[in-house]
């Protein structure tokens, strides 16, 4: 019967072997994945690796307030025209859509 130390040594050797095999197979797996991505024209977004709100894909919120051609969603810093309207004694309700 093997001792605890002998079994631990076997585990360590098997883990080392497993890592070596993984590294040997890794290039083949990566090349296969790259070929499939190219074959099907997949993007990072298709694979769930990039969010819909990533760079350059800013979502536009619907406007809640409008004055002439200017509109504001009500989120973020108030635009100058809102600040001026409020300073002149107006309210946001006046501009609500």
ChimeraX attribute file (.defattr): number of C-alpha atoms within 10 A of each C-alpha:
attribute: neighborCount
match mode: 1-to-1
recipient: residues
	/A:1	4
	/A:2	7
	/A:3	8
	/A:4	9
	/A:5	9
	/A:6	11
	/A:7	11
	/A:8	12
	/A:9	12
	/A:10	12
	/A:11	12
	/A:12	12
	/A:13	12
	/A:14	12
	/A:15	12
	/A:16	12
	/A:17	12
	/A:18	12
	/A:19	12
	/A:20	12
	/A:21	11
	/A:22	12
	/A:23	11
	/A:24	11
	/A:25	11
	/A:26	12
	/A:27	11
	/A:28	11
	/A:29	12
	/A:30	11
	/A:31	11
	/A:32	12
	/A:33	12
	/A:34	12
	/A:35	12
	/A:36	12
	/A:37	15
	/A:38	11
	/A:39	9
	/A:40	8
	/A:41	9
	/A:42	12
	/A:43	12
	/A:44	10
	/A:45	11
	/A:46	11
	/A:47	9
	/A:48	9
	/A:49	9
	/A:50	12
	/A:51	11
	/A:52	12
	/A:53	9
	/A:54	10
	/A:55	8
	/A:56	7
	/A:57	9
	/A:58	9
	/A:59	9
	/A:60	7
	/A:61	10
	/A:62	10
	/A:63	14
	/A:64	15
	/A:65	17
	/A:66	17
	/A:67	14
	/A:68	6
	/A:69	5
	/A:70	11
	/A:71	18
	/A:72	20
	/A:73	13
	/A:74	15
	/A:75	9
	/A:76	7
	/A:77	9
	/A:78	12
	/A:79	12
	/A:80	9
	/A:81	14
	/A:82	21
	/A:83	14
	/A:84	12
	/A:85	15
	/A:86	13
	/A:87	10
	/A:88	9
	/A:89	7
	/A:90	13
	/A:91	13
	/A:92	15
	/A:93	9
	/A:94	12
	/A:95	16
	/A:96	14
	/A:97	11
